Amino acid sequence: MTTTTLAVLVPLLPFLGSVAGLLLGRSAPGYVRPLAVLPTVAAAVLAVVVAVRQGGGKAIDAATQLTPTGSVPIDLALYIDGFAALVAVLVGVVATCVQIYSTGYLRDDPRYPSYAALVSLFTSAMLLVVYSGDLMVLLVGWEIMGICSYFLVGHYWETPEARAASLKAFLVTKLGDVPFLIGLFALATDAGTFRITGVLGAVARGELDHPTVIALLLLAGVAGKSAQFPLHTWLPDAMAGPTPVSALIHAATMVAAGIYFTARLLPVFAASAAAMTVLAVMAAITMVGSALAALAQDDIKRVLAYSTIGQLGYMAGALAVGDRGSAVFHLLSHGAFKALLFLAAGTVIHAAGTNSLTAMSRMSGLAKRIPDAYWTMTVALLALAAIPPFAGFFSKEAVLVAAEHTALGERTVAPAGAGWTVLVAGLLTAFLTAAYALRLWLRTFRGRGAEAPEHGRQPIAMTAVLWVLAIPSLGFGLTVTYLDDWFDGNALTPTVTTAVLGTGLAAAGAVITYAIWRTHAARTPATAAAAQAPVPHVAHPDADPGLVEAEALRLPHPAGDPADPGRALLGPLHGPAADGFHLDAVYRKAFVRPVLAAASLVRFLDREVVDTYVRAAGTSAKGLGWLVRRAQTGNVQTYLSALLAGSVVLAIVAVALANAAAGA
């Protein structure tokens, strides 16, 4: 087969698997798991073949007209460069791992058939975004992901947290998608085409009439999809969904789409210095703010959620300084270790029966009971903290190097101020990332207290996937020197300055966190730690892991440990950081309450004003009918009397009018 044909099959196979899974879910449940796993595996294999054939060389560009529009045509187009080929491999591998993991994690879930089909559709939509060479076709995949996220985040719809989280994710992302759609139309109007190659050609020729307006409109959609400040608030709440869904959203789909879109159309954004500055400031606030929030969370999945927001901030920062190579490199690296972190967290949640870090810190024995999760999660946290030689070190340093070059004027794609903003924020975030990564590890696997309740052995489908993802988390960064051609030929190796600063700050964050932890451990006997709070009620030991997680979501969130390293590091910032700096409260006052008040006013006007006129019209007709009905008695004498009285009245009126006329 030609490379183009294989590329078409990559997003098509998961889509067909999704349709078949939905159709056969009830009538032939035995086919559900093969239909979930096999098409995704085949898509991942084909994505690897396409990547090998593309080889980081000339982009694969093919198109056929989808439909005549009479103005700007819409084409069914493929555009596969080195970035697209590698990102498609990431999506395929992570989606395969998630589907395999889910066969064990949700093995007893009655809604597994619809869940698996939605995951396949989610995967297909992201692959469509990655391979699409036409912006309108890309938008189709973009919106399908939003719909799938709504259903998957709300999988445990019995819980109010899941229902609220799914609705919030849908509305917040749609808030960004509206200006995003306007920006796409404005871009196509200026460029005369929706084809990505045509748009980039128009930018190179300087044919965009409104680059700043277009870039800012597109950035709104990117901020919503990739959870950048100020539209990031949906992502931590989306942890109400099953853990495999969290892994898929955070590592390979949804949030990666905005970063990938910006990387693909980076010349459009680079045409406006103002847009690049806005992107840099947005990335800096996202990085630092999310790292502070992660340091204050008591829920293991919320820590990882804020971590994802911060790492997406690094990617956005790399794009803000005009280096899409380092942004996509960190996207790939982060996808591997963040998928591993979430899937390992799912194993931990099942073993402990809760996703509360505070409750875990009062349990012991998790490291021995779940060694697979312990060792693989350790690898992933080292990669997250950017400790060499793990993958996160190389990709994060590539971002810092790009920011350094821009700040020092060695790269002129973006203003120097954007470079300094990203560099300073990136270094500060490196310190905070190492701190919350070590805090999570210590509180999860070094808890002091009673033994965690026994929940049985983890399915091999769950544990095997962890080791598969541990390989790129450990070694992907070491292969980057062989992939320069895939990243525009940019050198992505660290420099001495950024390596020393970044690693030094990460080490400082880890050392300070560990010192605080050891000080608290020395002052608090193990028996006292165990007695501080009872182990929460958990599901039956043989329960499905997904049911254990659903029950854990309904547990009350703890107030936090006064001697928590995060509390000690943040000081007075701990309270605001734990609540996401009250941004949700601001949104409730600024947007939610006014909208609800306006809705109440409309309802009042509809019921009390509009309905009053409608009811009055009906009442008048009814009253008139009553009068007419009363007059129709069927009595002939009554009719003759009325006729005589009417004649007398008419005669009197006629005489009166005649006299009046004579007098005049």
Buried (B, 14 or more C-beta within 10 A) or exposed (E): EEBEEBBBBBBBBBBBBBBBBBBBBEEEEEBBBEBBBBBBBBBBBBBBBBBEBBEBEEBBBBBEEBEEEEEBBBBBBBBBBBBBBBBBBBBBBBBBBBBBBBBBBBBEBEBBBBBBBBBBBBBBBBBBBBBBBBBBBBBBBBBBBBBBBBBBBBBBEEBEBBBBBBBBBBEBBBBBBEBBBBBBBBBBBBBBBBBBBBBBBBBEEEEBEBBBBBBBBBBBBBBBBBBBBBBBBBBBBBBBBBBBBBBBBBBBBBBBBBBBBBBBBBBBBBBBBEBBBBBBBBBBBBBBBBBBBBBBBBBBBBBBBBBBBBBBBBBBBBBBBBBBBBBBBBBBBBBBBBBBBBBBBBBBBBBBBBBBBBBBBBBBBBBEBBEBBBBBBBBBBBBBBBBBEBBBBBBBBBBBBBBBBBBEEEBEBBBBBBBBBBBBBBBBBBBBBBBBBBBBBBBBBBBBBBEBBEBEEBBEBBBBBBEBBBBBBBEBBEEBEEBBEBBBEBEBBBBEEBBEBBBEBBBBBBEBBBEBBEEBBEEBEBEEBBEEBEBBEBBEEEBBBBBBBBBBBEBEBBEBBEBBBBBBBBEEBBBBBBEBBEBBEEBEEEEEEEEEEEEEEEEEEEEEEEEEEEEEEEEEEEEEEEEEEEEEEEEEEEEEEEEEEEEEEEEEEEEEEEEEEEEE
